[in-house]
Protein backbone atom coordinates (compact mmCIF):
# COMPACT_ATOMS: atom_id res chain seq x y z
CA UNK A 1 0.00 0.00 0.00
CA UNK A 2 1.50 3.31 -1.01
CA UNK A 3 1.12 6.41 1.09
CA UNK A 4 -0.30 9.69 -0.12
CA UNK A 5 1.81 12.22 -1.94
CA UNK A 6 0.84 15.67 -0.66
CA UNK A 7 2.45 17.50 -3.57
CA UNK A 8 0.39 15.50 -6.08
CA UNK A 9 -2.77 16.23 -4.08
CA UNK A 10 -1.86 19.90 -3.75
CA UNK A 11 -1.25 20.21 -7.48
CA UNK A 12 -4.56 18.53 -8.38
CA UNK A 13 -6.50 20.77 -5.99
CA UNK A 14 -4.81 23.99 -7.07
CA UNK A 15 -5.21 23.15 -10.77
CA UNK A 16 -8.95 22.73 -10.25
CA UNK A 17 -9.44 25.79 -8.03
CA UNK A 18 -9.83 29.51 -8.59
CA UNK A 19 -7.45 30.33 -5.74
CA UNK A 20 -3.82 29.55 -6.35
CA UNK A 21 -2.80 29.21 -2.71
CA UNK A 22 -3.57 26.04 -0.79
CA UNK A 23 -5.15 27.76 2.23
CA UNK A 24 -7.69 29.56 0.04
CA UNK A 25 -8.19 26.78 -2.52
CA UNK A 26 -9.28 24.18 0.06
CA UNK A 27 -12.14 26.46 1.12
CA UNK A 28 -13.68 26.14 -2.37
CA UNK A 29 -14.35 22.40 -2.08
CA UNK A 30 -17.17 20.30 -0.67
CA UNK A 31 -17.59 16.54 -0.27
CA UNK A 32 -20.49 15.41 -2.46
CA UNK A 33 -20.35 11.61 -2.45
CA UNK A 34 -18.79 8.35 -1.37
CA UNK A 35 -18.54 4.94 -2.98
CA UNK A 36 -17.20 1.67 -1.68
CA UNK A 37 -14.65 -0.49 -3.44
CA UNK A 38 -14.80 -3.70 -1.36
CA UNK A 39 -11.73 -5.07 -3.13
CA UNK A 40 -9.70 -2.01 -2.12
CA UNK A 41 -8.44 -1.26 -5.61
CA UNK A 42 -9.17 2.47 -5.48
CA UNK A 43 -6.36 4.93 -6.17
CA UNK A 44 -6.57 8.43 -4.69
CA UNK A 45 -5.82 11.52 -6.78
CA UNK A 46 -2.64 11.74 -4.66
CA UNK A 47 -1.54 8.28 -5.76
CA UNK A 48 -2.34 6.37 -2.55
CA UNK A 49 -3.54 2.87 -3.42
CA UNK A 50 -5.87 0.33 -1.81
CA UNK A 51 -8.69 2.76 -1.06
CA UNK A 52 -11.95 1.17 0.03
CA UNK A 53 -14.00 4.33 0.52
CA UNK A 54 -13.76 6.63 -2.47
CA UNK A 55 -14.95 10.19 -1.89
CA UNK A 56 -15.90 12.75 -4.50
CA UNK A 57 -15.18 16.43 -3.88
CA UNK A 58 -16.59 19.23 -5.99
CA UNK A 59 -15.65 22.86 -6.51
CA UNK A 60 -18.79 24.86 -7.26
CA UNK A 61 -16.77 27.88 -8.43
CA UNK A 62 -14.88 26.01 -11.15
CA UNK A 63 -17.37 23.13 -11.63
CA UNK A 64 -14.40 20.77 -11.23
CA UNK A 65 -14.68 17.40 -9.49
CA UNK A 66 -11.92 15.27 -8.02
CA UNK A 67 -12.53 11.53 -7.70
CA UNK A 68 -11.50 9.33 -6.09
CA UNK A 69 -10.03 10.96 -3.04
CA UNK A 70 -9.42 9.23 0.27
CA UNK A 71 -10.60 10.49 3.62
CA UNK A 72 -7.03 11.04 4.82
CA UNK A 73 -6.43 13.42 1.91
CA UNK A 74 -9.68 15.28 2.61
CA UNK A 75 -8.47 15.62 6.21
CA UNK A 76 -5.31 17.30 4.88
CA UNK A 77 -7.51 20.18 3.73
CA UNK A 78 -7.94 21.01 7.43
CA UNK A 79 -11.48 22.30 6.83
CA UNK A 80 -13.83 21.18 9.60
CA UNK A 81 -16.90 21.18 7.34
CA UNK A 82 -15.19 18.73 4.97
CA UNK A 83 -14.15 16.47 7.83
CA UNK A 84 -17.73 16.41 9.11
CA UNK A 85 -19.01 15.64 5.61
CA UNK A 86 -16.62 12.71 5.27
CA UNK A 87 -17.70 11.33 8.65
CA UNK A 88 -21.41 11.81 7.94
CA UNK A 89 -21.30 10.25 4.48
CA UNK A 90 -19.41 7.26 5.87
CA UNK A 91 -22.03 6.88 8.64
CA UNK A 92 -24.83 7.12 6.07
CA UNK A 93 -23.07 4.54 3.93
CA UNK A 94 -22.88 2.22 6.95
CA UNK A 95 -26.53 2.97 7.77
CA UNK A 96 -27.50 1.89 4.26
CA UNK A 97 -25.51 -1.32 4.73
CA UNK A 98 -27.41 -1.98 7.97
CA UNK A 99 -30.73 -1.49 6.20
CA UNK A 100 -29.59 -3.80 3.40
CA UNK A 101 -28.52 -6.50 5.86
CA UNK A 102 -31.94 -6.61 7.45
CA UNK A 103 -30.53 -5.92 10.91
CA UNK A 104 -32.69 -3.72 13.12
CA UNK A 105 -31.70 -0.07 12.96
CA UNK A 106 -32.35 1.83 16.16
CA UNK A 107 -31.75 5.38 17.30
CA UNK A 108 -28.38 4.82 18.97
CA UNK A 109 -24.82 5.98 18.36
CA UNK A 110 -24.21 2.74 16.48
CA UNK A 111 -26.30 4.09 13.60
CA UNK A 112 -26.78 7.80 14.20
CA UNK A 113 -25.09 10.96 15.43
CA UNK A 114 -26.28 14.53 15.79
CA UNK A 115 -24.40 15.34 12.57
CA UNK A 116 -26.10 12.48 10.71
CA UNK A 117 -29.55 13.61 11.85
CA UNK A 118 -28.72 17.20 10.85
CA UNK A 119 -27.51 16.05 7.43
CA UNK A 120 -30.69 14.04 6.88
CA UNK A 121 -32.78 17.08 7.80
CA UNK A 122 -30.74 19.50 5.65
CA UNK A 123 -30.99 17.18 2.65
CA UNK A 124 -34.75 16.75 2.81
CA UNK A 125 -35.20 13.38 4.50
CA UNK A 126 -38.13 14.65 6.56
CA UNK A 127 -40.91 15.77 4.22
CA UNK A 128 -43.93 17.65 5.53
CA UNK A 129 -46.91 15.37 6.19
CA UNK A 130 -50.03 15.10 8.30
CA UNK A 131 -48.12 13.40 11.14
CA UNK A 132 -45.60 16.22 11.61
CA UNK A 133 -48.13 19.06 11.27
CA UNK A 134 -46.96 19.71 7.69
CA UNK A 135 -43.48 20.58 8.92
CA UNK A 136 -40.62 18.10 8.47
CA UNK A 137 -38.56 20.07 10.97
CA UNK A 138 -40.78 18.61 13.69
CA UNK A 139 -39.65 15.05 12.83
CA UNK A 140 -36.00 16.10 12.88
CA UNK A 141 -36.41 17.89 16.22
CA UNK A 142 -38.26 14.91 17.67
CA UNK A 143 -35.50 12.47 16.67
CA UNK A 144 -32.81 14.84 17.91
CA UNK A 145 -34.59 15.17 21.26
CA UNK A 146 -34.97 11.39 21.50
CA UNK A 147 -31.31 10.89 20.54
CA UNK A 148 -30.19 13.35 23.23
CA UNK A 149 -32.44 12.20 26.07
CA UNK A 150 -31.02 10.22 28.95
CA UNK A 151 -34.03 8.03 29.68
CA UNK A 152 -35.83 5.36 27.69
CA UNK A 153 -38.55 6.57 25.35
CA UNK A 154 -42.18 5.84 26.11
CA UNK A 155 -43.99 3.21 24.05
CA UNK A 156 -45.60 5.94 21.92
CA UNK A 157 -42.20 7.57 21.34
CA UNK A 158 -40.67 4.17 20.45
CA UNK A 159 -43.36 3.60 17.82
CA UNK A 160 -42.81 7.05 16.32
CA UNK A 161 -39.03 6.51 16.25
CA UNK A 162 -39.54 3.15 14.50
CA UNK A 163 -41.81 4.72 11.88
CA UNK A 164 -39.41 7.59 11.21
CA UNK A 165 -36.42 5.28 10.88
CA UNK A 166 -38.12 2.63 8.76
CA UNK A 167 -40.65 4.59 6.74
CA UNK A 168 -38.91 7.94 6.34
CA UNK A 169 -35.14 7.61 6.82
CA UNK A 170 -34.75 4.17 5.25
CA UNK A 171 -36.19 5.09 1.82
CA UNK A 172 -34.26 8.36 1.85
CA UNK A 173 -30.93 6.67 2.63
CA UNK A 174 -31.56 3.86 0.15
CA UNK A 175 -32.13 6.44 -2.62
CA UNK A 176 -29.45 8.95 -1.54
CA UNK A 177 -27.43 9.66 -4.70
CA UNK A 178 -24.42 10.71 -2.61
CA UNK A 179 -23.95 7.08 -1.57
CA UNK A 180 -22.61 5.35 -4.68
C-alpha positions in Angstrom: 0.0 0.0 0.0 1.5 3.3 -1.0 1.1 6.4 1.1 -0.3 9.7 -0.1 1.8 12.2 -1.9 0.8 15.7 -0.7 2.4 17.5 -3.6 0.4 15.5 -6.1 -2.8 16.2 -4.1 -1.9 19.9 -3.7 -1.2 20.2 -7.5 -4.6 18.5 -8.4 -6.5 20.8 -6.0 -4.8 24.0 -7.1 -5.2 23.2 -10.8 -8.9 22.7 -10.3 -9.4 25.8 -8.0 -9.8 29.5 -8.6 -7.4 30.3 -5.7 -3.8 29.6 -6.3 -2.8 29.2 -2.7 -3.6 26.0 -0.8 -5.2 27.8 2.2 -7.7 29.6 0.0 -8.2 26.8 -2.5 -9.3 24.2 0.1 -12.1 26.5 1.1 -13.7 26.1 -2.4 -14.4 22.4 -2.1 -17.2 20.3 -0.7 -17.6 16.5 -0.3 -20.5 15.4 -2.5 -20.3 11.6 -2.5 -18.8 8.4 -1.4 -18.5 4.9 -3.0 -17.2 1.7 -1.7 -14.7 -0.5 -3.4 -14.8 -3.7 -1.4 -11.7 -5.1 -3.1 -9.7 -2.0 -2.1 -8.4 -1.3 -5.6 -9.2 2.5 -5.5 -6.4 4.9 -6.2 -6.6 8.4 -4.7 -5.8 11.5 -6.8 -2.6 11.7 -4.7 -1.5 8.3 -5.8 -2.3 6.4 -2.6 -3.5 2.9 -3.4 -5.9 0.3 -1.8 -8.7 2.8 -1.1 -12.0 1.2 0.0 -14.0 4.3 0.5 -13.8 6.6 -2.5 -14.9 10.2 -1.9 -15.9 12.8 -4.5 -15.2 16.4 -3.9 -16.6 19.2 -6.0 -15.6 22.9 -6.5 -18.8 24.9 -7.3 -16.8 27.9 -8.4 -14.9 26.0 -11.2 -17.4 23.1 -11.6 -14.4 20.8 -11.2 -14.7 17.4 -9.5 -11.9 15.3 -8.0 -12.5 11.5 -7.7 -11.5 9.3 -6.1 -10.0 11.0 -3.0 -9.4 9.2 0.3 -10.6 10.5 3.6 -7.0 11.0 4.8 -6.4 13.4 1.9 -9.7 15.3 2.6 -8.5 15.6 6.2 -5.3 17.3 4.9 -7.5 20.2 3.7 -7.9 21.0 7.4 -11.5 22.3 6.8 -13.8 21.2 9.6 -16.9 21.2 7.3 -15.2 18.7 5.0 -14.1 16.5 7.8 -17.7 16.4 9.1 -19.0 15.6 5.6 -16.6 12.7 5.3 -17.7 11.3 8.7 -21.4 11.8 7.9 -21.3 10.2 4.5 -19.4 7.3 5.9 -22.0 6.9 8.6 -24.8 7.1 6.1 -23.1 4.5 3.9 -22.9 2.2 7.0 -26.5 3.0 7.8 -27.5 1.9 4.3 -25.5 -1.3 4.7 -27.4 -2.0 8.0 -30.7 -1.5 6.2 -29.6 -3.8 3.4 -28.5 -6.5 5.9 -31.9 -6.6 7.5 -30.5 -5.9 10.9 -32.7 -3.7 13.1 -31.7 -0.1 13.0 -32.3 1.8 16.2 -31.7 5.4 17.3 -28.4 4.8 19.0 -24.8 6.0 18.4 -24.2 2.7 16.5 -26.3 4.1 13.6 -26.8 7.8 14.2 -25.1 11.0 15.4 -26.3 14.5 15.8 -24.4 15.3 12.6 -26.1 12.5 10.7 -29.5 13.6 11.8 -28.7 17.2 10.9 -27.5 16.0 7.4 -30.7 14.0 6.9 -32.8 17.1 7.8 -30.7 19.5 5.6 -31.0 17.2 2.6 -34.8 16.8 2.8 -35.2 13.4 4.5 -38.1 14.7 6.6 -40.9 15.8 4.2 -43.9 17.6 5.5 -46.9 15.4 6.2 -50.0 15.1 8.3 -48.1 13.4 11.1 -45.6 16.2 11.6 -48.1 19.1 11.3 -47.0 19.7 7.7 -43.5 20.6 8.9 -40.6 18.1 8.5 -38.6 20.1 11.0 -40.8 18.6 13.7 -39.6 15.1 12.8 -36.0 16.1 12.9 -36.4 17.9 16.2 -38.3 14.9 17.7 -35.5 12.5 16.7 -32.8 14.8 17.9 -34.6 15.2 21.3 -35.0 11.4 21.5 -31.3 10.9 20.5 -30.2 13.4 23.2 -32.4 12.2 26.1 -31.0 10.2 29.0 -34.0 8.0 29.7 -35.8 5.4 27.7 -38.6 6.6 25.4 -42.2 5.8 26.1 -44.0 3.2 24.0 -45.6 5.9 21.9 -42.2 7.6 21.3 -40.7 4.2 20.5 -43.4 3.6 17.8 -42.8 7.0 16.3 -39.0 6.5 16.2 -39.5 3.2 14.5 -41.8 4.7 11.9 -39.4 7.6 11.2 -36.4 5.3 10.9 -38.1 2.6 8.8 -40.6 4.6 6.7 -38.9 7.9 6.3 -35.1 7.6 6.8 -34.7 4.2 5.3 -36.2 5.1 1.8 -34.3 8.4 1.8 -30.9 6.7 2.6 -31.6 3.9 0.2 -32.1 6.4 -2.6 -29.4 8.9 -1.5 -27.4 9.7 -4.7 -24.4 10.7 -2.6 -24.0 7.1 -1.6 -22.6 5.3 -4.7 
